[in-house]
Each structure stands twice: as C-alpha cells, then as structure tokens.
Amino acid sequence: MKHLDKETVSRLEDLPNIGPAIANQLRLIGIDYPKQLIGKDPLQLYDQLCMLSEVQQDPCIVDTFMAVVHFMESGEVLPWWVFTDQRKAIIKTKKKKHYCQQS
C-alpha cells in the first residue's frame, strides 16, 4: 500500500488503490481531484460510472470507491477488498435498485 497523507495528495493516480484506469473512470464522473471524494457516496459514484459508461462495471469498483473515500475522509489506507463484505451488506439492505445492479 502507498504511504500517503490525505492532506497533500493532489493527483488521483497517487491515491491508494487507484491506478490510471480507475483514475480515468473517476474523471468520467466528474472527480478530477482527490479532495472531491470527501463526502461522496461510493454507491452513487458507481451508479454514475455505470450510467455514463453504459457498461455494468465490476462490483469491486464499489469497494475501490469505498476505500478511496474512506482514505480521503480518515487518512487510513486500507486495501479495497477490506470493503467487500460491507458493500455486499449495504447493497443487500438498500431498497433502491442501483443502475448497475442486475435483476
């Protein structure tokens, strides 16, 4: 894991769990700078990505978005897969069907 300070990271590619491909996906949904992730709902980001890309993205993208929002809000670096069980529990309890969820 990258050792970073959330206060000084300025490029999406410098965030933990984020490489060029996911950085470009974030840009597609209007996230150009790490600080823009603060307060964002990872599931909403995922839905926006699916809608704008017109592709059902891998659900692990939600985990990655959860990890990066968590980092920007807390400064704690965690691998994306730490959030998999949490994502599954959230989606299971949500009454709203997300754009990318299969029937």
N, C-alpha and C positions, 0 to 999 in steps of 0.2 A: 504494500500500500504506500502511496505517496504520503510524505510527511509535509503537511501544509498548514498555513494559518489562514483561516477563512477571511480574515480582515485584509489580507494582502493579495490573495489570488485574484487575478484580473482576466484570465482567459478561460473559456470553458474547457479547453483541452488540458488545462492544468488541474482541473478538479479530479478528486479520486473517483475511480470507476468510469471516467469519461475519456473516450478516445475521439479521433476525428469523425467517425461515423455518427456517434451519438451527439457530439457537439453540433454537427450539421442538422441533425433532427431537432435539436433544441432551437437552433436558429430558424428552422422552418416554422416553428410555432411561436416565434417572436421573442425568444430568450437569447439575447446576444451577450449578456454579461452575467457572471455568477451571482451577483447581488440581486438580480431579478428573480432568482429562485426562492428567495426568502418569502415565506407566507403562501407559497403556491401549493395547490393540492396535486399531488403526483398523479392521481387518477384522472383529474381534469386535463393535465398535461398530456397524458396518454391518449385520452379521447380526442383531444385536439390534433395530436400527431396522426392518429388513425384517420380522422376525417380529412385532414389536409393532404396526407399522402395517398389516400384512397386505398390503403392496404391495412389488413389486420396485422398489427405488429405483435411480435412475441411478447407474452405477458411478463417476461423477465425485464422488459423495458420499464414496466411499472416499478419493479424492485430497484432498478438503477436510478429512476427518478426519485424514489423514496430515499435512497442512500444519499443522493446529492443534495436534496432539500434538507435532509437531516444534518448533513455536514455544514451547509450554509447557515442553518439556524443554531446549531450547537457547537460546531467546531470539531465534533467527534468523527473520525474517519472509520467507517465500517465497510466491509465488503458488501456488494449488492445482495448476495444470497442470504445474508442475515435477515433481510426483509421479506423473503418469500412466504413464510408462514403468516406473517402479519398481512401481507397483500391478499392471500387466499382467504383469511378470516374476514377482512374488510369487504371484499367482493361478495362473499357468501351472505353477509348481513345487509348489504345495500339493497334497498328496494328498487332503486333506479337502475335500469339496464343501461350499461355503458355502450357507446357507439361500436366498440370493437368486440364486445362480448358475443360469442356465438350463442345461438338459441339453444 
